[in-house]
Amino acid sequence: MNLNIIAYSLYLPIISFITIKTGWSLYKNGALFLLDLFRNDKSLVQRINKMLLMAYYLVNLGYAVI
């Protein structure tokens, strides 16, 4: 069996788990920073925070796959 396949089958789940846990942590803790930054506009902060989370996932997981 090709060792690259084994390495990638171990690498992708590990890096996905790390990326998702880090993104969720940043999502929860970043909301407080954004609330202070946007003067307590909760609806705007929630939308921006979700967009930042999705962008974080797309960039990091895309880079990991490539």
C-alpha positions as CSV (number, residue, x, y, z in Angstrom):
1,M,0.0,0.0,0.0
2,N,1.2,3.5,-0.8
3,L,2.5,5.3,2.3
4,N,1.1,8.6,1.0
5,I,-2.4,7.3,1.2
6,I,-1.9,6.3,4.8
7,A,-0.3,9.7,5.6
8,Y,-3.2,11.6,4.0
9,S,-5.8,9.4,5.7
10,L,-4.3,10.3,9.1
11,Y,-3.5,14.0,8.2
12,L,-6.9,15.1,6.9
13,P,-9.1,14.0,10.0
14,I,-6.5,15.4,12.4
15,I,-6.2,18.8,10.7
16,S,-9.9,19.0,10.2
17,F,-10.5,18.4,13.9
18,I,-7.9,21.0,14.9
19,T,-9.4,23.6,12.4
20,I,-12.9,23.1,13.5
21,K,-12.1,23.3,17.2
22,T,-10.0,26.4,16.7
23,G,-12.6,28.0,14.6
24,W,-15.4,27.4,17.1
25,S,-13.2,28.8,19.9
26,L,-12.5,31.9,17.8
27,Y,-16.2,32.2,17.0
28,K,-17.3,32.1,20.6
29,N,-14.6,34.4,22.0
30,G,-14.5,36.7,19.0
31,A,-18.1,37.7,19.5
32,L,-17.2,39.7,22.6
33,F,-14.5,41.6,20.7
34,L,-16.8,42.3,17.9
35,L,-19.5,43.5,20.3
36,D,-17.1,46.1,21.7
37,L,-15.9,47.0,18.2
38,F,-19.4,47.6,16.7
39,R,-20.9,49.2,19.8
40,N,-23.2,46.4,20.9
41,D,-25.1,45.9,17.6
42,K,-25.9,42.2,18.2
43,S,-27.4,41.4,14.8
44,L,-24.5,42.9,12.9
45,V,-22.0,41.1,15.1
46,Q,-23.7,37.8,14.7
47,R,-23.7,38.1,10.9
48,I,-20.1,39.2,10.7
49,N,-19.0,36.5,13.1
50,K,-20.7,33.8,11.1
51,M,-19.1,35.1,7.9
52,L,-15.7,35.1,9.6
53,L,-16.1,31.6,10.8
54,M,-17.1,30.3,7.3
55,A,-14.2,32.2,5.7
56,Y,-11.8,30.7,8.3
57,Y,-13.1,27.2,7.6
58,L,-12.9,27.6,3.8
59,V,-9.4,29.0,3.8
60,N,-7.9,26.6,6.3
61,L,-9.6,23.4,5.1
62,G,-9.0,24.3,1.5
63,Y,-5.3,24.9,2.2
64,A,-5.1,21.6,4.1
65,V,-6.7,19.6,1.2
66,I,-4.4,21.2,-1.4
